[in-house]
Amino acid sequence: MSDIIREVDEELRREDWEQVWKKYGKFVIGGAVALVLATAAVVGWREYDKSQRMAQGSRFAEAVARAENAAVPAEAADVMAATARDATTGYATLSGFREAKLRADAGDRGQAIAIYDAIASDTSVEPLLRDLATLYSVRMQIVEGDPSTLGARLAPLTAEANPWRYSAMELTAILALTGGDAEGARAIYAPLADDLEAPQTLRARAAEMLQALGDAG
């Protein structure tokens, strides 16, 4: 390749344009053709990807409609499970969330928790949705789960930048109470009740819990 460039440079210095074109025109044409083919490939892939996403969206919408018309929650959950198996990552995740809720509605909390945990541990899923799955999983285990173990799972979600921070903090306070740590619960409820950026309903619940804990103390 360096020899070609050197020869081109020498030819240009002699301004022998005709000779240059005779010798290297085929490379220019080849490069232009390659560029056109590459551009066509990119455009073609984008169109294909768009059509696939539209098709996936349609199938997901149809599955949701079938699930809503199902006779019982378990049957609806089966519909969403089948959709999750056949869908791409995004719609598979959404189908998983719906299936988990329907499994819980059908009384199968263990299966619902397993689905949420599978989503939470899937690194191909968006972090936002993984954290939400963790939140749902912990919430379903509040009563029978180990407070320290569940609290450890929630800890990363209580970071200031996490969009699920306030819900995670509230669940952490509940876990503290179930573990007999009233002071730990107060330490969480107090800033929640005063945080103007927290959802109003959550702030109200935190204030009520603080009052109840104060009376108990």
RAKA-V510362 format. One record per helix or strand of 2 or more residues. SS is the DSSP state (A for helix, B for strand). FROM is the first residue (numbers start at 0). TO is the last residue. If there is no record, write none. Layout:
((SS/FROM/TO) (SS/FROM/TO))
//
This chain:
((A/1/12) (A/16/67) (A/72/85) (A/88/104) (A/108/119) (A/126/139) (A/146/157) (A/164/177) (A/181/193) (A/199/215))
//
